[in-house]
């Protein structure tokens, strides 16, 4: 018995099931799954450039006969959707399991979405574990089921499942030999004449899966003690909250959330007077139960349609007394997230703000540049959108007097999908300034490797791609590499690029401060400080100022000695002191 998170349990289950290959692009809350899988004996694991590539690599490996695990967060499923839908036509050879990690509450994502809808739309069966023990068991079983039904299987988690630890009974690995690959264009080549009969195979499979779901042990009825007054259909993390909030109610806990067995749901509904569906931030399950011909009752009060559920919210929705909680004391200062002390992105945002640029941003920790006091990001849509949206801004504003348009994107995100956006911009003779913030890692998700730092998941020999060389090969003539910790260099490069009528790519290269935690002597504020407040506009967590006088101070416990603030002090009141900490 081990105490594992859902992510760790999925990795363990895949390993025990004999999975040989793991593929992913890091994305919270899924990241740790492949990191843990990569540590297992007898497996190959890699970070791919994006989720679409990961799923395609996985499909190649499973076609060749290997069992494969692919992991991604919910928005990563969007990226992988193109091959996903057709993979449900081709089917598999070796078992193929895909983790879709949803993020109700948007703790680390730009939206909430329910991956159940992908299972339904793509005709890919989905298992919905309610804790780490089930995540382990469901994953292990999913490989056999994938091969039995000739289709990839989804494992869906949410942030509570992914990151909450529960006891798991682990076992030994079963070595599963490669299944022989046989050339079969009618199965693997999805041109129309072959896809049409595969569609019929898919529809028959759907019926077989629904019949299997009705007998599967992953679905279970828990009879209540209220004489059938209330029945609840739920799945995943919501099941845990329902069990705590409504201990007397009858529950149909679904471990298979697509496809549903209509007869099973109808039979359960017949045992209760009122049937409810409890789910987080979605109406997928509610509509699916209604589609089975079952009447779903409305809650006496409102159940939130956004964010995570809690037992208290569920009890309140049923008009029951909810547990009391203590309000936070008034007057507590806010603690908004901020770029780390010494972050190499900080001066770039400061200078972009200084020239009043329209900044199209991207996914990564540099998104924090949108917050005060830097306030230097206008948009953030999805991976790679910064480059594409900057081109769109330039198209709309062409011929008008307008603020400079600058895209900001990280090195990992540039490899994920920024590169294809840049190709389109170059092809269409776009203009503007693209700032690649190359901090030598995929920082937001825990400092993983990417093509432009050349670090692989399992530390295999690799190639560090030449970012500037790739950009020049696309036809961009103005490509520069700048030290982002040098204010004068950053200011000069941004000024020249934004005043040019040509497309410019500025590569701001400096390692993330979390890669090398060696600290230099900290800086201190001397008596020459006038309280002008310029240093505080950098938004460094180590800098604060007196509310009345405005005099600045630097916390030696947070300062790493980067010296960014000293470059902005016109009164030379910030000095580095040897031995200061």
FENKARA-V288358 format. One record per backbone hydrogen bond with DSSP energy under -1.0 kcal/mol. CO is the residue of the C=O (numbers start at 1). NH is the residue of the N-H. Records with the same first field share a line. If there is no record, write none. Layout:
BEGIN
CO = NH ; NH
END
This chain:
BEGIN
2 = 168
4 = 166
5 = 9
6 = 10
7 = 11
8 = 12
9 = 13
10 = 14
11 = 15
12 = 16
13 = 17
14 = 19
15 = 18
16 = 174
20 = 44
21 = 69
22 = 46
23 = 71
24 = 48
27 = 30
30 = 33
31 = 35
32 = 36
33 = 37
34 = 38
37 = 40
44 = 22
46 = 24
50 = 54
51 = 55
52 = 56
53 = 57
54 = 58
55 = 59
56 = 60
57 = 61
58 = 62
59 = 63
60 = 64
61 = 66
62 = 65 ; 94
65 = 179
67 = 20 ; 21
68 = 97
69 = 23
70 = 99
72 = 101
73 = 77
75 = 79
76 = 80
80 = 84
81 = 85
83 = 87
84 = 88
86 = 89 ; 90
87 = 91
95 = 68
96 = 153
97 = 70
98 = 155
99 = 72
100 = 157
101 = 74
103 = 106
114 = 117
115 = 119
116 = 120
117 = 121
118 = 122
119 = 123 ; 124
125 = 154
126 = 257 ; 258
127 = 156
128 = 236
131 = 135
132 = 136
133 = 137
134 = 138
135 = 139
136 = 140
137 = 141
138 = 142
141 = 145
142 = 146
143 = 147
144 = 148
145 = 149
146 = 151
153 = 98
154 = 127
155 = 100
157 = 102
158 = 162
159 = 163
160 = 164
161 = 6
162 = 7
166 = 4
168 = 2 ; 170
184 = 187 ; 188
185 = 189
189 = 191
191 = 194 ; 195
192 = 196
194 = 198
195 = 199
196 = 200
197 = 201
198 = 202
199 = 203
200 = 204
201 = 205
202 = 206
203 = 207
204 = 208
205 = 209
206 = 210
207 = 211
208 = 212
209 = 213
210 = 214
212 = 215 ; 216
216 = 219
220 = 253
222 = 251
228 = 273
230 = 250
231 = 276
232 = 252
233 = 278
234 = 254
236 = 239
237 = 241
238 = 242
239 = 243
240 = 244
241 = 245
242 = 246
246 = 249
248 = 225
250 = 232
251 = 222
252 = 234
253 = 220
255 = 128
258 = 126
261 = 265
262 = 266
263 = 267
264 = 268
265 = 269
266 = 270
268 = 271
269 = 272
274 = 231
275 = 297
276 = 233
283 = 287
284 = 288
285 = 289
286 = 290
287 = 291
289 = 292 ; 294
290 = 293
310 = 314
311 = 315
312 = 316
313 = 317
314 = 318
315 = 320
316 = 319
317 = 301
340 = 343
343 = 346
345 = 349
346 = 350
347 = 351
348 = 352
349 = 353
350 = 354
351 = 355
352 = 357
353 = 356
358 = 406
359 = 378 ; 379
360 = 408
364 = 367
365 = 368
366 = 369
367 = 370
368 = 371
369 = 376
371 = 375
379 = 361
382 = 385
384 = 388
385 = 389
386 = 390
387 = 391
388 = 392
389 = 393
390 = 394
391 = 395
392 = 396
393 = 397
397 = 400
404 = 358
405 = 433
406 = 360
407 = 435
409 = 437
410 = 414
411 = 415
412 = 416
413 = 417 ; 418
414 = 419
417 = 421
418 = 422
419 = 423
420 = 424
421 = 425
422 = 426
423 = 427
424 = 428
425 = 430
426 = 429
432 = 504
433 = 407
434 = 506
435 = 409
436 = 438 ; 508
437 = 411 ; 439
438 = 510
439 = 512
442 = 447 ; 448
443 = 446
448 = 442
450 = 453 ; 454
451 = 465
456 = 459
465 = 467
466 = 470
467 = 471
468 = 472
469 = 473
470 = 474
471 = 476
472 = 475
477 = 479
478 = 505
480 = 507
482 = 509
483 = 486
486 = 490
487 = 491
488 = 492
489 = 493
490 = 494
491 = 495
492 = 496
493 = 497
494 = 498
495 = 499
497 = 500
504 = 434
505 = 480
506 = 436
507 = 482
508 = 438
512 = 515
522 = 577
524 = 575
526 = 529
534 = 537
535 = 538
536 = 539
540 = 543
542 = 555
544 = 553
546 = 550
551 = 546
553 = 544
555 = 558 ; 559
560 = 520
563 = 567
565 = 568
569 = 572
573 = 526
575 = 524
577 = 580
580 = 522
END
